[in-house]
């Protein structure tokens, strides 16, 4: 919500319930976590649930972490800062800096 300046369509209780009991989980890339549960050492909060269901499939092996050393270093550097600070910084970059860069390139 902070990152994208999203309009809050739901009350806080509904949002919290959805976070605790999601119906669909889209494991998308995130600048603050390793959010691909099929990769070893993933830190997504629903990794264990994903792995429970994965055991029911023929594809039980996990992939190795194939990030480059530079990507691993960036990940560790990000984690030197509190997540709240990074979300605010992402908000500024996404909503203020990025649009100006695109506009200038048109």
C-alpha positions as CSV (number, residue, x, y, z in Angstrom):
1,X,0.0,0.0,0.0
2,X,2.8,2.4,0.9
3,X,5.0,1.4,-2.0
4,X,2.4,2.0,-4.8
5,X,0.2,4.7,-3.1
6,X,-2.7,2.3,-3.5
7,X,-6.2,3.3,-2.7
8,X,-7.5,1.2,0.2
9,X,-10.6,-0.5,-1.0
10,X,-10.9,-2.8,2.0
11,X,-11.0,-2.3,5.7
12,X,-7.9,-3.2,7.7
13,X,-9.6,-6.4,9.2
14,X,-10.3,-7.7,5.8
15,X,-6.7,-7.0,4.6
16,X,-5.2,-8.8,7.7
17,X,-7.5,-11.8,7.2
18,X,-6.5,-12.1,3.5
19,X,-2.8,-11.9,4.5
20,X,-3.3,-14.7,7.0
21,X,-5.5,-17.0,4.8
22,X,-4.8,-16.2,1.1
23,X,-6.8,-17.9,-1.6
24,X,-4.2,-17.4,-4.3
25,X,-0.5,-16.7,-3.7
26,X,1.4,-15.2,-6.5
27,X,5.1,-15.8,-5.8
28,X,6.4,-12.7,-7.4
29,X,9.9,-11.2,-7.2
30,X,10.3,-8.8,-4.3
31,X,13.2,-6.5,-3.5
32,X,13.2,-7.6,0.1
33,X,12.8,-11.4,0.1
34,X,13.7,-14.5,-1.8
35,X,10.2,-15.1,-2.8
36,X,10.5,-18.2,-5.1
37,X,9.6,-21.2,-2.8
38,X,10.9,-23.7,-5.4
39,X,14.4,-22.2,-4.8
40,X,16.4,-23.5,-1.7
41,X,16.5,-21.1,1.2
42,X,13.4,-19.1,0.1
43,X,12.2,-16.8,2.9
44,X,8.6,-16.3,1.8
45,X,6.1,-16.7,4.6
46,X,4.2,-19.4,2.7
47,X,7.1,-21.5,1.6
48,X,6.2,-24.4,3.9
49,X,2.7,-24.5,2.5
50,X,4.0,-24.5,-1.0
51,X,6.4,-27.4,-0.2
52,X,3.5,-29.4,1.3
53,X,1.7,-29.3,-2.0
54,X,4.8,-29.8,-4.1
55,X,5.4,-33.1,-2.3
56,X,2.1,-34.3,-4.0
57,X,3.6,-33.7,-7.5
58,X,6.2,-35.6,-9.5
59,X,8.5,-32.5,-9.2
60,X,9.8,-32.8,-5.6
61,X,13.3,-31.5,-6.1
62,X,14.2,-27.9,-5.3
63,X,16.2,-25.8,-7.6
64,X,19.5,-24.3,-6.5
65,X,19.8,-20.6,-5.8
66,X,21.0,-19.5,-9.3
67,X,21.4,-15.8,-8.5
68,X,24.7,-14.2,-9.5
69,X,27.2,-13.2,-6.7
70,X,26.2,-9.5,-7.4
71,X,22.5,-10.3,-6.9
72,X,23.3,-12.1,-3.6
73,X,25.4,-9.1,-2.4
74,X,22.6,-6.7,-3.3
75,X,20.1,-8.8,-1.4
76,X,22.4,-8.8,1.7
77,X,22.9,-5.0,1.4
78,X,19.1,-4.4,1.2
79,X,18.7,-6.3,4.5
80,X,21.0,-3.9,6.3
81,X,18.0,-1.5,6.3
82,X,14.7,-2.0,8.0
83,X,12.0,-3.1,5.6
84,X,9.8,-0.1,6.4
85,X,12.6,2.3,5.3
86,X,13.0,0.4,2.0
87,X,9.3,0.5,1.3
88,X,9.3,4.3,1.7
89,X,12.3,4.6,-0.5
90,X,10.7,2.3,-3.2
91,X,7.6,4.5,-3.0
92,X,9.7,7.6,-3.7
93,X,11.5,5.9,-6.6
94,X,8.4,4.3,-8.1
95,X,6.0,7.2,-7.8
96,X,8.3,10.3,-8.2
97,X,11.7,9.5,-9.8
98,X,10.7,6.7,-12.3
99,X,7.9,8.6,-14.0
100,X,10.2,11.6,-14.6
101,X,12.8,9.4,-16.1
102,X,10.3,7.8,-18.5
103,X,8.8,11.2,-19.4
104,X,12.3,12.6,-20.2
105,X,13.0,9.6,-22.6
106,X,9.8,10.1,-24.6
